[in-house]
């Protein structure tokens, strides 16, 4: 009697072994006149076995900018074809795919200490002042540091050994398996800036925007985010605060809630600079409003107000405060509240606004309002995915 064929196990796609997903679409979302370059990406996952839930992140393994790689090789006074000990690859390949050449590592800075004769760097390293070091590093990359030292002061092997590993970048998934089977979507703001007479950009965002075309393949894997899930009860109301690309998981949430026929109400706060050029996914959100998936949609466009002295810019937290009584009523009815986006300012401002809302409309003292929010966090009804 013949034995049944052994079941072939699909590989576990992860940071070290990403899946080569085909790029189905790379579409610029920012309209004419926008100060940003925000893009929507669709990746095919085919029969990869990749599975995700809304709220999860997509890990993308980038490849470094070849122009920057070439400039570093030149600054080393080396050949890109030289083999690197222990890497089983030549210098150009290692610099392109294996090591971080955007943010200089501490090991590199310390190795350069005494070789550069840069008094500011020597002082920062000597004092171990973290804030001063971050300020010194702002706008500088590995090439900047290398050019501060004499040509040939480090061999290619020594240099590579001082660099950190090239890390994946994580983006919130903006699709739902229910509505977009066989695909994963995300929205990415392309980072571009100029410093010290050089144009620079985000490692992964410019890789996707400038060097990847439809039909190309990109290494991806799923990063589960179990602390940012939709409520198990489809009748639970949901409040979502997601300015800019922070709206990504909420597009996914809305597609998922509609696909599941969830009866719970949905309220979205979205903000950007200009309505005409930066209202991402506007057609879909207007459709969600029209078909009843979205019960409320509050929009804040910070640069659409006429410039005038004393006129504050319009942000999502202003709309939260404006509708504070309703927002508090939703929370009292059991709503779950989600915040996604910038951790530096937006998330703090939103948290401050929530504190004011529950204090004012709940008749609570500052301490009691903080206890109220703490209870929401403990009960997993106030969830944040900030970066």
VOPAGU-2260 file (C-alpha; in pm, 1 decimal, decimal comma):
REM VOPAGU-2260
SITE   aa  ch    i         X         Y         Z
SITE  UNK   A    0       0,0       0,0       0,0
SITE  UNK   A    1     149,8     331,2    -103,4
SITE  UNK   A    2     218,4     597,0     157,3
SITE  UNK   A    3      39,7     932,0     127,1
SITE  UNK   A    4     257,6    1209,3     -10,7
SITE  UNK   A    5     417,4    1424,0     256,7
SITE  UNK   A    6     253,1    1763,8     288,4
SITE  UNK   A    7     481,0    2041,1     169,1
SITE  UNK   A    8     522,8    2302,7     439,5
SITE  UNK   A    9     522,3    2659,4     323,7
SITE  UNK   A   10     823,5    2854,9     447,7
SITE  UNK   A   11     775,1    3090,6     740,5
SITE  UNK   A   12     808,8    3434,9     589,2
SITE  UNK   A   13     988,2    3668,6     829,4
SITE  UNK   A   14    1255,0    3937,0     856,4
SITE  UNK   A   15    1531,3    3696,6     757,2
SITE  UNK   A   16    1321,4    3525,1     493,6
SITE  UNK   A   17    1076,5    3776,4     340,7
SITE  UNK   A   18     832,6    3687,3      66,7
SITE  UNK   A   19     908,2    3839,8    -274,5
SITE  UNK   A   20     572,1    4006,7    -336,6
SITE  UNK   A   21     488,5    4146,1    -678,2
SITE  UNK   A   22     403,0    4515,5    -683,5
SITE  UNK   A   23      58,0    4546,3    -841,4
SITE  UNK   A   24      26,4    4921,5    -803,5
SITE  UNK   A   25     231,3    5222,0    -696,9
SITE  UNK   A   26      -3,5    5519,2    -708,8
SITE  UNK   A   27      69,0    5872,0    -594,6
SITE  UNK   A   28    -206,2    5986,7    -361,2
SITE  UNK   A   29     -88,8    6346,4    -319,5
SITE  UNK   A   30    -248,9    6581,5    -566,4
SITE  UNK   A   31    -113,1    6881,6    -750,7
SITE  UNK   A   32      20,2    7145,2    -512,6
SITE  UNK   A   33      80,6    6905,4    -224,7
SITE  UNK   A   34     399,0    6948,4     -25,6
SITE  UNK   A   35     414,0    6570,8      22,9
SITE  UNK   A   36     466,1    6259,6    -187,8
SITE  UNK   A   37     226,3    6004,8     -37,8
SITE  UNK   A   38     177,2    5677,5    -225,7
SITE  UNK   A   39     -58,2    5382,2    -213,4
SITE  UNK   A   40     101,0    5041,4    -274,7
SITE  UNK   A   41     -64,3    4709,4    -360,5
SITE  UNK   A   42     131,1    4387,1    -324,3
SITE  UNK   A   43      25,1    4043,6    -450,8
SITE  UNK   A   44      70,5    3762,1    -199,8
SITE  UNK   A   45     -57,0    3483,3    -426,7
SITE  UNK   A   46     -15,2    3136,6    -277,2
SITE  UNK   A   47     251,9    3252,4     -31,5
SITE  UNK   A   48      45,2    3152,1     269,9
SITE  UNK   A   49      87,6    3500,6     418,1
SITE  UNK   A   50    -203,9    3574,9     648,7
SITE  UNK   A   51    -284,4    3895,2     832,1
SITE  UNK   A   52    -555,6    4071,1    1024,8
SITE  UNK   A   53    -654,3    4435,0    1006,2
SITE  UNK   A   54    -436,2    4631,5    1245,4
SITE  UNK   A   55    -121,3    4436,4    1154,4
SITE  UNK   A   56     192,5    4588,3    1005,4
SITE  UNK   A   57     376,7    4507,0     684,2
SITE  UNK   A   58     751,4    4466,1     712,4
SITE  UNK   A   59     938,5    4576,0     399,3
SITE  UNK   A   60    1305,1    4496,5     342,2
SITE  UNK   A   61    1459,6    4786,9     150,8
SITE  UNK   A   62    1765,0    4810,7     -71,0
SITE  UNK   A   63    1993,0    5109,3     -16,1
SITE  UNK   A   64    2022,5    5390,6    -269,4
SITE  UNK   A   65    2282,8    5283,1    -530,7
SITE  UNK   A   66    2406,4    5642,7    -570,0
SITE  UNK   A   67    2483,1    5658,4    -197,4
SITE  UNK   A   68    2648,9    5316,2    -212,8
SITE  UNK   A   69    2874,1    5432,4    -497,9
SITE  UNK   A   70    2967,9    5751,0    -312,3
SITE  UNK   A   71    3065,4    5551,6      -1,4
SITE  UNK   A   72    3279,3    5314,8    -206,7
SITE  UNK   A   73    3454,2    5616,9    -357,8
SITE  UNK   A   74    3505,2    5775,0     -15,3
SITE  UNK   A   75    3662,2    5450,7     105,3
SITE  UNK   A   76    3902,4    5457,1    -188,2
SITE  UNK   A   77    3801,2    5098,7    -259,2
SITE  UNK   A   78    3656,2    4883,5    -535,3
SITE  UNK   A   79    3296,8    4768,4    -512,4
SITE  UNK   A   80    3404,8    4423,8    -627,4
SITE  UNK   A   81    3630,2    4352,2    -329,3
SITE  UNK   A   82    3508,2    4056,0    -124,0
SITE  UNK   A   83    3415,4    4127,2     238,2
SITE  UNK   A   84    3538,8    3877,2     495,5
SITE  UNK   A   85    3260,2    3674,2     655,3
SITE  UNK   A   86    2987,5    3820,4     433,5
SITE  UNK   A   87    3010,1    3590,9     130,6
SITE  UNK   A   88    2953,7    3896,8     -88,1
SITE  UNK   A   89    3139,1    4190,0    -238,6
SITE  UNK   A   90    3146,2    4541,0     -94,3
SITE  UNK   A   91    2877,1    4682,5    -323,2
SITE  UNK   A   92    2634,6    4399,7    -241,8
SITE  UNK   A   93    2696,3    4430,0     131,6
SITE  UNK   A   94    2644,1    4807,2     127,3
SITE  UNK   A   95    2330,3    4768,1     -84,7
SITE  UNK   A   96    2147,1    4493,8     100,4
SITE  UNK   A   97    2302,8    4411,6     436,1
SITE  UNK   A   98    2411,0    4718,9     633,5
SITE  UNK   A   99    2264,4    5050,2     747,0
SITE  UNK   A  100    2424,5    5343,8     563,4
SITE  UNK   A  101    2169,6    5608,7     653,0
SITE  UNK   A  102    2211,9    5649,7    1030,1
SITE  UNK   A  103    2575,3    5622,0    1146,8
SITE  UNK   A  104    2628,2    5362,0    1417,4
SITE  UNK   A  105    2788,3    5441,8    1751,4
SITE  UNK   A  106    3070,7    5201,6    1663,2
SITE  UNK   A  107    3147,1    5399,7    1348,3
SITE  UNK   A  108    3143,1    5731,3    1532,5
SITE  UNK   A  109    3375,4    5601,7    1802,2
SITE  UNK   A  110    3611,6    5457,3    1541,0
SITE  UNK   A  111    3620,7    5796,3    1370,3
SITE  UNK   A  112    3689,8    5977,7    1697,1
SITE  UNK   A  113    4047,0    6100,2    1666,6
SITE  UNK   A  114    4054,4    6037,1    1291,6
SITE  UNK   A  115    3826,3    6325,2    1195,8
SITE  UNK   A  116    3967,4    6602,2    1415,2
SITE  UNK   A  117    3611,0    6732,0    1448,7
SITE  UNK   A  118    3599,1    6910,2    1783,2
SITE  UNK   A  119    3218,8    6898,2    1811,3
SITE  UNK   A  120    3203,6    6522,9    1753,0
SITE  UNK   A  121    3491,0    6461,7    1993,8
SITE  UNK   A  122    3312,9    6668,4    2260,7
SITE  UNK   A  123    2977,6    6492,6    2209,9
SITE  UNK   A  124    3138,7    6148,4    2235,8
SITE  UNK   A  125    3344,9    6246,8    2537,8
SITE  UNK   A  126    3047,7    6383,5    2732,5
SITE  UNK   A  127    2814,1    6095,1    2636,2
SITE  UNK   A  128    2535,5    6352,1    2594,8
SITE  UNK   A  129    2261,3    6160,8    2412,7
SITE  UNK   A  130    2061,0    6467,9    2311,8
SITE  UNK   A  131    2371,8    6646,8    2185,6
SITE  UNK   A  132    2467,1    6337,1    1984,1
SITE  UNK   A  133    2118,7    6317,1    1828,0
SITE  UNK   A  134    2141,3    6685,8    1737,0
SITE  UNK   A  135    2486,1    6634,3    1581,0
SITE  UNK   A  136    2361,2    6333,6    1382,3
SITE  UNK   A  137    2054,8    6512,2    1243,3
SITE  UNK   A  138    2091,5    6537,4     864,7
SITE  UNK   A  139    2413,2    6333,8     861,0
SITE  UNK   A  140    2459,0    5985,8     719,1
SITE  UNK   A  141    2745,0    5737,7     695,2
SITE  UNK   A  142    2891,5    5914,6     391,0
SITE  UNK   A  143    2910,2    6244,3     580,8
SITE  UNK   A  144    3101,7    6078,9     863,7
SITE  UNK   A  145    3333,2    5892,6     627,9
SITE  UNK   A  146    3419,7    6209,3     436,5
SITE  UNK   A  147    3532,5    6374,4     758,4
SITE  UNK   A  148    3828,7    6135,9     782,6
SITE  UNK   A  149    4132,7    6093,4     555,0
SITE  UNK   A  150    4086,4    5873,2     248,4
SITE  UNK   A  151    4173,2    5510,8     320,3
SITE  UNK   A  152    4174,1    5544,2     698,7
SITE  UNK   A  153    3955,0    5232,4     717,5
SITE  UNK   A  154    3975,6    4917,3     509,2
SITE  UNK   A  155    3648,7    4790,8     356,1
SITE  UNK   A  156    3643,9    4500,5     605,4
SITE  UNK   A  157    3696,6    4734,1     902,1
SITE  UNK   A  158    3437,0    4979,7     774,9
SITE  UNK   A  159    3165,3    4719,9     715,1
SITE  UNK   A  160    3230,1    4571,1    1060,0
SITE  UNK   A  161    3142,3    4906,3    1216,7
SITE  UNK   A  162    2799,9    4936,7    1051,5
SITE  UNK   A  163    2465,8    4821,7    1187,3
SITE  UNK   A  164    2241,5    4571,5    1012,8
SITE  UNK   A  165    2001,0    4708,1     752,1
SITE  UNK   A  166    1662,5    4687,7     921,7
SITE  UNK   A  167    1320,4    4639,2     770,1
SITE  UNK   A  168    1070,9    4924,2     781,7
SITE  UNK   A  169     717,2    4870,4     908,5
SITE  UNK   A  170     404,1    5023,4     757,1
SITE  UNK   A  171      44,7    4987,6     874,0
SITE  UNK   A  172    -160,9    4765,2     645,7
SITE  UNK   A  173    -447,7    4954,6     484,2
SITE  UNK   A  174    -637,0    4659,0     336,1
SITE  UNK   A  175    -868,8    4387,2     466,3
SITE  UNK   A  176    -842,9    4018,6     371,3
SITE  UNK   A  177   -1221,4    4022,2     332,2
SITE  UNK   A  178   -1224,2    4301,1      74,7
SITE  UNK   A  179    -882,8    4254,2     -86,3
SITE  UNK   A  180    -815,2    3879,0    -107,6
SITE  UNK   A  181    -468,5    3787,9    -231,5
SITE  UNK   A  182    -336,4    4138,7    -175,7
SITE  UNK   A  183    -182,8    4362,0      89,6
SITE  UNK   A  184    -209,4    4741,3      68,6
SITE  UNK   A  185     -25,2    5016,4     249,1
SITE  UNK   A  186      19,3    5393,4     225,4
SITE  UNK   A  187     364,1    5550,4     261,2
SITE  UNK   A  188     480,3    5910,4     285,2
SITE  UNK   A  189     805,6    5946,3      90,6
SITE  UNK   A  190    1068,4    6115,8     306,4
SITE  UNK   A  191    1278,6    6369,6     116,7
SITE  UNK   A  192    1493,6    6655,1     244,5
SITE  UNK   A  193    1813,0    6845,7     171,3
SITE  UNK   A  194    2104,8    6880,3     410,2
SITE  UNK   A  195    2463,6    6996,0     362,3
SITE  UNK   A  196    2416,0    7050,1     -11,3
SITE  UNK   A  197    2291,3    6694,7     -67,0
SITE  UNK   A  198    1944,1    6560,1    -145,0
SITE  UNK   A  199    1850,6    6283,5      95,2
SITE  UNK   A  200    1557,1    6056,7     161,0
SITE  UNK   A  201    1407,9    5781,6     370,7
SITE  UNK   A  202    1575,1    5447,1     308,0
SITE  UNK   A  203    1259,9    5248,5     234,6
SITE  UNK   A  204    1017,0    5518,5     124,5
SITE  UNK   A  205    1246,4    5635,0    -158,6
SITE  UNK   A  206    1329,8    5274,1    -245,7
SITE  UNK   A  207     959,7    5211,9    -305,7
SITE  UNK   A  208     882,1    5545,5    -470,0
SITE  UNK   A  209    1188,2    5594,1    -690,1
SITE  UNK   A  210    1331,8    5253,5    -770,8
SITE  UNK   A  211    1038,1    5010,9    -768,4
SITE  UNK   A  212     792,2    4981,4   -1056,1
SITE  UNK   A  213     477,3    4781,2   -1115,7
SITE  UNK   A  214     573,3    4418,0   -1172,4
SITE  UNK   A  215     886,4    4436,3    -957,0
SITE  UNK   A  216     914,5    4221,9    -646,5
SITE  UNK   A  217     973,7    4346,5    -292,8
SITE  UNK   A  218    1062,1    4144,1      17,5
SITE  UNK   A  219     774,1    4160,5     268,6
SITE  UNK   A  220     645,4    3982,5     577,7
SITE  UNK   A  221     369,5    4030,9     836,4
SITE  UNK   A  222     421,9    4190,7    1176,4
SITE  UNK   A  223     116,9    4096,8    1388,7
SITE  UNK   A  224     -15,9    4373,9    1611,7
SITE  UNK   A  225    -237,1    4194,8    1862,0
SITE  UNK   A  226    -279,8    4511,4    2069,0
SITE  UNK   A  227    -453,6    4694,3    1782,8
SITE  UNK   A  228    -746,8    4474,2    1691,4
SITE  UNK   A  229   -1108,1    4550,4    1611,8
SITE  UNK   A  230   -1351,7    4456,6    1890,5
SITE  UNK   A  231   -1466,0    4095,1    1890,2
SITE  UNK   A  232   -1825,9    4214,3    1921,7
SITE  UNK   A  233   -1930,6    4362,8    1586,8
SITE  UNK   A  234   -2194,4    4573,1    1763,8
SITE  UNK   A  235   -1927,9    4774,7    1951,4
SITE  UNK   A  236   -1897,5    5137,1    1833,9
SITE  UNK   A  237   -1552,8    5237,9    1705,3
SITE  UNK   A  238   -1385,7    5581,2    1710,7
SITE  UNK   A  239   -1075,5    5617,7    1491,7
SITE  UNK   A  240    -824,7    5904,7    1493,8
SITE  UNK   A  241    -575,5    5882,2    1208,8
SITE  UNK   A  242    -421,5    6193,4    1051,6
SITE  UNK   A  243    -195,1    6158,3     747,8
SITE  UNK   A  244     -75,8    5805,5     675,0
SITE  UNK   A  245    -205,6    5715,0    1022,0
SITE  UNK   A  246    -537,5    5658,2     846,3
SITE  UNK   A  247    -403,1    5334,2     694,4
SITE  UNK   A  248    -537,4    5084,1     950,8
SITE  UNK   A  249    -871,0    5263,8     962,7
SITE  UNK   A  250    -927,8    5222,0     591,0
SITE  UNK   A  251    -866,4    4853,0     663,6
SITE  UNK   A  252   -1099,9    4861,3     965,8
SITE  UNK   A  253   -1383,2    5011,9     762,0
SITE  UNK   A  254   -1345,5    4764,0     477,4
SITE  UNK   A  255   -1340,5    4483,2     732,4
SITE  UNK   A  256   -1642,7    4608,1     927,4
SITE  UNK   A  257   -1839,8    4645,3     606,6
SITE  UNK   A  258   -1729,6    4300,8     487,5
SITE  UNK   A  259   -1841,4    4144,3     816,0
SITE  UNK   A  260   -2167,7    4330,3     822,1
SITE  UNK   A  261   -2077,8    4479,2    1160,8
SITE  UNK   A  262   -2365,8    4671,6    1315,2
SITE  UNK   A  263   -2150,0    4890,8    1540,0
SITE  UNK   A  264   -2124,9    5259,8    1455,6
SITE  UNK   A  265   -1800,4    5400,2    1311,7
SITE  UNK   A  266   -1657,1    5751,3    1355,4
SITE  UNK   A  267   -1339,3    5862,2    1178,7
SITE  UNK   A  268   -1127,1    6170,5    1244,0
SITE  UNK   A  269    -883,9    6238,1     958,5
SITE  UNK   A  270    -648,2    6530,8     911,2
SITE  UNK   A  271    -389,3    6653,5     661,8
SITE  UNK   A  272    -262,1    6979,8     514,8
SITE  UNK   A  273    -492,2    7056,0     219,2
SITE  UNK   A  274    -827,1    6906,5     129,2
SITE  UNK   A  275    -772,1    6950,1    -243,6
SITE  UNK   A  276    -440,3    6764,6    -255,7
SITE  UNK   A  277    -402,2    6559,7      65,2
SITE  UNK   A  278    -739,7    6397,2     133,6
SITE  UNK   A  279    -620,7    6036,7     106,5
SITE  UNK   A  280    -876,2    5769,2      12,6
SITE  UNK   A  281   -1140,7    6040,8     -12,0
SITE  UNK   A  282   -1353,5    5855,3    -265,8
SITE  UNK   A  283   -1367,4    5546,2     -44,9
SITE  UNK   A  284   -1448,9    5742,8     270,3
SITE  UNK   A  285   -1727,0    5931,5      94,9
SITE  UNK   A  286   -1860,0    5595,8     -25,3
SITE  UNK   A  287   -1844,9    5459,7     330,8
SITE  UNK   A  288   -2050,9    5759,9     440,0
SITE  UNK   A  289   -2302,3    5708,8     162,9
SITE  UNK   A  290   -2357,2    5338,6     231,0
SITE  UNK   A  291   -2373,6    5381,1     609,6
SITE  UNK   A  292   -2046,7    5209,2     698,0
SITE  UNK   A  293   -1922,0    5541,9     834,5
SITE  UNK   A  294   -2166,1    5713,2    1068,1
SITE  UNK   A  295   -1950,4    6020,9    1121,5
SITE  UNK   A  296   -1650,6    6167,0     940,0
SITE  UNK   A  297   -1463,1    6467,7    1077,1
SITE  UNK   A  298   -1198,5    6626,9     855,8
SITE  UNK   A  299    -926,3    6871,1     958,8
SITE  UNK   A  300    -704,1    7040,9     700,2
SITE  UNK   A  301    -442,7    7246,5     879,8
SITE  UNK   A  302    -325,6    7464,1     589,3
SITE  UNK   A  303    -663,7    7553,4     441,2
SITE  UNK   A  304    -731,3    7840,5     680,5
SITE  UNK   A  305    -637,8    8184,9     548,4
SITE  UNK   A  306    -311,9    8294,7     716,6
SITE  UNK   A  307    -393,2    8547,4     982,7
SITE  UNK   A  308    -247,9    8647,2    1313,5
SITE  UNK   A  309    -405,6    8457,5    1598,7
SITE  UNK   A  310    -582,9    8205,5    1372,2
SITE  UNK   A  311    -496,2    7852,7    1489,2
SITE  UNK   A  312    -441,2    7569,2    1244,9
SITE  UNK   A  313    -713,5    7308,9    1228,0
SITE  UNK   A  314    -613,4    6967,5    1365,6
SITE  UNK   A  315    -802,4    6648,4    1451,6
SITE  UNK   A  316    -788,5    6724,2    1824,2
SITE  UNK   A  317    -977,0    7051,9    1761,4
SITE  UNK   A  318   -1263,0    6854,4    1606,8
SITE  UNK   A  319   -1257,7    6609,4    1895,4
SITE  UNK   A  320   -1296,5    6896,5    2140,5
SITE  UNK   A  321   -1566,9    7057,8    1925,7
SITE  UNK   A  322   -1770,8    6736,9    1940,4
SITE  UNK   A  323   -1659,2    6643,1    2289,7
SITE  UNK   A  324   -2009,7    6580,5    2425,3
SITE  UNK   A  325   -2086,7    6328,5    2150,5
SITE  UNK   A  326   -1746,2    6164,1    2177,6
SITE  UNK   A  327   -1787,6    6120,8    2551,8
SITE  UNK   A  328   -2136,1    5976,3    2496,6
SITE  UNK   A  329   -1992,6    5719,0    2255,0
SITE  UNK   A  330   -1730,2    5619,7    2514,1
SITE  UNK   A  331   -2000,5    5586,1    2779,7
SITE  UNK   A  332   -2188,7    5357,1    2541,7
SITE  UNK   A  333   -1886,1    5126,9    2521,1
SITE  UNK   A  334   -1702,6    5256,4    2214,0
SITE  UNK   A  335   -1342,1    5157,2    2152,8
SITE  UNK   A  336   -1109,4    5440,4    2057,7
SITE  UNK   A  337    -806,1    5398,3    1830,1
SITE  UNK   A  338    -524,3    5641,8    1751,2
SITE  UNK   A  339    -263,5    5588,6    1480,3
SITE  UNK   A  340      17,3    5811,3    1354,3
SITE  UNK   A  341     278,8    6051,0    1482,1
SITE  UNK   A  342     384,9    5985,8    1841,4
SITE  UNK   A  343     587,0    6304,3    1884,8
SITE  UNK   A  344     305,1    6559,6    1878,2
SITE  UNK   A  345     -24,8    6430,8    1742,7
SITE  UNK   A  346     -73,4    6141,7    1984,5
SITE  UNK   A  347      11,0    6363,8    2282,1
SITE  UNK   A  348    -225,9    6636,3    2164,0
SITE  UNK   A  349    -503,3    6381,6    2111,6
SITE  UNK   A  350    -446,0    6240,6    2459,6
SITE  UNK   A  351    -462,6    6592,1    2607,5
SITE  UNK   A  352    -787,3    6655,2    2419,6
SITE  UNK   A  353    -936,6    6330,1    2550,4
SITE  UNK   A  354    -840,9    6428,2    2904,5
SITE  UNK   A  355   -1026,0    6759,3    2861,8
SITE  UNK   A  356   -1328,2    6591,4    2703,0
SITE  UNK   A  357   -1386,1    6332,7    2974,6
SITE  UNK   A  358   -1317,0    6592,8    3242,0
SITE  UNK   A  359   -1556,6    6851,9    3102,6
SITE  UNK   A  360   -1837,8    6625,6    2983,7
SITE  UNK   A  361   -1802,9    6369,4    3259,1
SITE  UNK   A  362   -1778,1    6630,8    3532,1
SITE  UNK   A  363   -1447,1    6484,9    3648,8
SITE  UNK   A  364   -1143,6    6637,0    3814,2
SITE  UNK   A  365    -805,2    6614,8    3641,3
SITE  UNK   A  366    -710,5    6311,0    3848,6
SITE  UNK   A  367   -1045,6    6143,3    3791,5
SITE  UNK   A  368   -1023,3    6210,5    3416,4
SITE  UNK   A  369    -682,2    6045,1    3410,8
SITE  UNK   A  370    -825,4    5748,2    3601,1
SITE  UNK   A  371   -1104,4    5726,4    3341,5
SITE  UNK   A  372    -853,0    5710,7    3055,3
SITE  UNK   A  373    -637,3    5463,9    3247,0
SITE  UNK   A  374    -939,3    5236,9    3284,3
SITE  UNK   A  375   -1003,6    5259,6    2909,2
SITE  UNK   A  376    -642,8    5157,2    2843,0
SITE  UNK   A  377    -662,8    4871,4    3091,6
SITE  UNK   A  378    -984,5    4746,7    2934,3
SITE  UNK   A  379    -822,5    4773,6    2587,3
SITE  UNK   A  380   -1074,2    5034,7    2478,0
SITE  UNK   A  381    -814,9    5309,0    2416,4
SITE  UNK   A  382    -558,3    5163,2    2177,3
SITE  UNK   A  383    -271,0    5337,0    2004,3
SITE  UNK   A  384     -35,3    5249,2    1719,8
SITE  UNK   A  385     202,9    5544,1    1715,4
SITE  UNK   A  386     552,1    5589,4    1578,7
